[in-house]
Amino acid sequence: MIEQYGWSDPLAAAFAPHARAGHTPGRIVLQQRDGYLVVTGAGEVRAKASGRLLHEAKELGHPAVGDWVALSQNPHERTATIHAILPRRTAFVRRAAHSTRGLQIIAANIDVAFIVTSMNADLNPRRIQRYLAAAWQSGARPVVVLTKSDLSDDPQAVADELAAQIAALETGCPVLLVSAREGVGLEALLSEVKPGETCVLIGSSGVGKSTLVNAFLNEDRMATQAIRESDDQGRHTTSHRELIRLPGGGMIVDTPGIREVGLIDADEGVSAAFDDIENLPQNCKFSDCSHANEPGCAVRAALEGGTLDPDRWAHFQKLKLELAAADEKADRLAKDVERRRLAGLQKHYRATKRNDRGSRD
């Protein structure tokens, strides 16, 4: 059964040490607050992470949907314990919302990241650009999906304009137009996911991610809600992350809506999304060019010559500043943690010395 979820010879080789320990391989297909649903060769089991795994796990070491894991099973209760996570081939990571704890894995071992946005006021090219950078960093290949084309009075004209606008952000990134209600564009979307591959749907609440899953499966698998007419925003409908098999042999992960994308260690992703800008400074006259008023600046020449869009350059600079700020914050948090650790050790040392003096007296 696990072969249908992408099990392969390389995974079997990576799992060999766990097999010798008597563990069973499985893939997490559902993540909820109280545990996981894992598919194994014998079927699906409910599972929880072992205390040791949780204790030793670093920030991104907790199991996530799409992970391949090593289990010990209780066949009488159809439950299992997750002891280890196999090395992830790719991982889509974002900064946890409203939290200083930092990072959160949305999905692991994904091949395609569908960046979903609806053709209404929610469509924001700059937000899409941030998703593109995060998708490239994850290791997945991004595909931009414009949904709900049926909401427009002249959908084809609007679609052509929006597709050209988004395509300009990322050369070579497919831009697909779909309407789940009218069944338009679904075959082209499914063709992006090959048998055995896993894709993830990323986008704000209400843009139509769950509706797309329902259309793929031809059933009301996921709860959906309409966009509010007052602000064109959607209500949150998916409260968990789930990996679902598609008719063509691929798999899809449906995730809760993401209103903001926090770029984490995304230098590679930004470089991929802005490779044209990244290469420009190599042609500057001075290696330390600030791209302000220096003579022979390739960036200024591109801006003045019209080959570099000023808004694109400004957004690139903004993302670079965000990355620098994120690195600075991470360093500051790490120093605070180390300072508290040393203070705790010092406090314990002083308490031990007092106890020693008291016992001698």
N, C-alpha and C positions, 0 to 999 in steps of 0.2 A: 504493500500500500504506500509506503514512503517513497517509492520510485515515482509515483504520480505527483509528489510534492517536491521533486528536484533532487532526490538522493542520487549520488553519483560515485564513481570509483575514487576520485580525489577525497570526497567526504568520508568514504569508508576507510581510506588510508589514514586520515586524520583522526578517525574514531578508534583505531586499533588499540591504543593504550587503555581506553575506557572499556572496550570489549573484554580485554583481559581482566579488568577489574569486576566483570560480571554485570556491567551496565548495558542498557538498551538505548539505541538511537531514536530520536524523535524530533519533530519540528513543531515549534509553537505556532498555533493557528488562531488563538484567541487570547487576548490579554484583558483581564478585568482587575478590579481592585482587590478581590479576594483570591486571585490565583490565575492559573493558565489552563488552557485546553491544548493538549499536545497530541499530534497524530504519530502513531508508531506502526510497526509492521503488523501488529495485532489489532489495530483500531485506535480509537481516541480514548485518552485518559485525562482525568483532572489531575493537575500537578501544582505543587508549591516548591519554591526554592528552598534548599537546605539551609539550616542556620549557619553552617560554615561558609557556604557560598555567599550569603548575604553579609556575613561578618567580614569576609576577605574582599568582597567586591568593591572596586573603586567606583567613581562617579558613573562611569558608563559600563560597569560590570554586571548590572542587573539584567535578567532575561528580558527579551522583547519579542514581539511578533516577527516571525521570519527566522528566528534563531534556530540553529540545530543544537540539540542538547543531549547530555548523557543522563539517563534516568535509572532509578531503581523502582520497580513496580510492586504494588500490592495487588495481585490478581484477584483476590477475594472481594476487594472493595472498589476495584477499577480506579485506584488512585496511584500517584507516583510522586517521587521526590526528585527534583532537578539538582544534580551534583556538579555539573560543569557545562560550560558553553563552548562549543567548537569555535575556532577562530572565524571571525566574520570576514566575508569577502568584501562586502560594502556595508555602509551604515548611514542612514539619514539622521542627522543630529541637529537639534535646535536648542536654543537657550530656554530653559524652563520658564514659563510665564509667571510673573509676579514672584520670583524666587531668587534668592542669592545663592541657592544651592548649586545653580549652574546649568548643567547639561541634561538633556533628555533625548533618548533614542526614540525616534518615531517608528522606524522599521529597519530590519537587518536583512542582509543578503538580497538586496533588490537590484534589478537590472534596468528598469525603466522608471523614471519619475514623471508622471503626468501632472503638469502644473495647470490646475483647473481654475478658470475664472469665467464668470457669466458676462454676457453682452449687455450689461446695464451699467448703472453708476458704479458698481463694484470694480469694474475693469480699470486697473491702474498699471500702466506700463512699468513704472518705477518699482512697484511691488513685485511684478513679474520678474524684473531684472534681479531683485534680491533672491527670489526663489531659484532663478537660474544659477546664481553663484553658489547657493547652498546645494543644489542638485549636482553640479559638477564636483563639488567637494566631496559629496557622498560616495562618488564612484559610479553612480548611475547615469544613464544618458537621459537628458530631459526632452520632453515633448510638451509643447504648450497646447492646451485644449480650450477652445472658446465654446461655452455651452449656452443653451437657451436662445439660439438664434431666432426661434419663433416669437420672441418677445418684441422683435423689431418690426416696424411697419414695412421697411424695405430691407429685409435681412441680407440679401446678397450684396447690396451696395455697402451696407454697414460692415458686413463680414470682410469684404475685400479691403476696405480701408483699415480695419483693425488688424487684419492679418498682415498687411504690409507694414503697419506701424510696429507690431511686435517682432516680425521677421527682421526688421532693421536693428533690433536690439541684440540679436544673436544669429550670426550667419551660420547656416547649416542646421539650425534647430527646427524640426518640423513644427508647423502650426496647423492644427486641425480644427475644423468647424463642425460642431455636432448639435443636434436637437434630439434629445431622447424621446420627447413627446411625439415628434414626427418620424423618428427612426432614421434621421439623416446623419451620415458620417460615422456610424457605429462600426461598420465593417473595417473602415480605414483605421479606426482607433484600435480595434482588436488585432489587426495585422502587425501592429508595432510590438506585440508581445509574442515571442516565439514559444513553442511548446517547452515546458520546463522552466521558463523564465518567470520572474516575479516582478510585478509593477506596484507602484504606490500612487495613490491619489492625494495630491497636496493642494490645499486652497482654503479660502475663508469659508465660514459656515454659510450655507444657503446657495452656493454656486452650482450645486447639482452633482456632487460626488456620489452620494447614495443613490440618486436617481440613475446615474450611469451604471452603477453596479446592478440595480434592478433591471435595467434594459439589457445588459449583457446576459443576465441569467434568465430573462423573460419571466421574472417572478418578483413579488414585492418582498424581497429579502431584507431590505433596509428601510427603516422609517424615514419619511421625508416630510418637509414642511415648506410652505410657500414663502417667497420673499416678501418682506413687509413693504407695502406700497409707499409708506412714509419716508423711508430712507434707503430702500433697495438693499437692505441687509437681511441675511437669513438667520433663522433661529437654529441653535445647535441641535442636531438630530442624532448623530452617532456618538454614543457615550463610551464606546470601547473601540479597541483596534482588533481587526479580524482579517485573517488571510483566507481567501475564498478561491476555489478552483473555477476556472472559466471553461466554457465548452471547447475551446480550441486547444486545451492542454496547458495553457499558461495559468498564472495565479495573480490575484490582485489583493492589495491590502487597503481596506477602507479605514480612514483615521478621523478623529474629531477635527473640526475646523481649526485652522491656525490663523489668527488675526494678524499676528506679527511674526516676522522671521528674524531671530537673533543670529547673526553670523558668528560661528564659533570656529576658530582656527581655519577660517575659510580663505586664506591667501591663495591657495591653489584654485579654489572655485572662482574667486574674483578674477584671477589671471586668465582662467578659461573663458569667462564671460566677457572679459575686456581685453582679449589677446591683442587686438589692434592697437589699443592704447599702451599696453605693457611694452610693446616693441618700439614705440616711438622714441622714448628717451635714449635708446641705443644710438640714434642718429643725431643727438644733440652735440654741439661743439664741446661743451664742458661736461665732464662726468658727474659733477655735483650740481648740475643745472636745476634751479628751482622752478623753471618754466614760468617765470614772471617777465623780466625785461632783459634777460641775457641775450647777447647776439648769438645767432646760429642755433636757436632753440627749435627743435623739430616739432614740439607740441604747439608752440605759438604759431609756427608756420602752417601747421595743419588747421588750426582754428581760423587763422586769417584767410587761408586758401579755401575754406569751406569743406575740406575732406574730413574734419572732425566736428561733430555736433557739440556746441557749447554745453547743452544740457547733459549730454552723455559724459563729457569731461567733468562737469560739476558733480554728477552722481558718482562717478568713479572716485573722485577725491573724497566725497562724503563717506563712501564705504570704506576707504582706506583709513580715514580718521576713526570710524566706528571700530574697525579691527584693532587699531592701536589702543583705543580706549578699553576695549574688551581685554586685551593682553595686560594692560596696566592694572585693571580691576582684578584680573586673575592673580597677578603677582601680589597685589595688596592683600587679597583674601588668603593666599598661601602664607604670606608673612604673618598675618593675624593668627592663623591656625598654629603656626610654629611658635609664635610668641606665647599663646595660651598653653601649648604643650610644655614649653620650658618653664612657665610660671607654675604649672601643676606639678612638675617634677621638683621644682625648688620648694614648693609648699610641702610636698610629701617628705622631702629630705629634712626640712626644719622640724616637721612633726615627729619624724623618726628620732632625730637627735634629742628632742625634748623627752620622748618616751624612754630613751636610753638613760638620760640623766636621772629621770624619775625612778627608774628601776634600781639604779646604783644607790640613790639616796635611801 
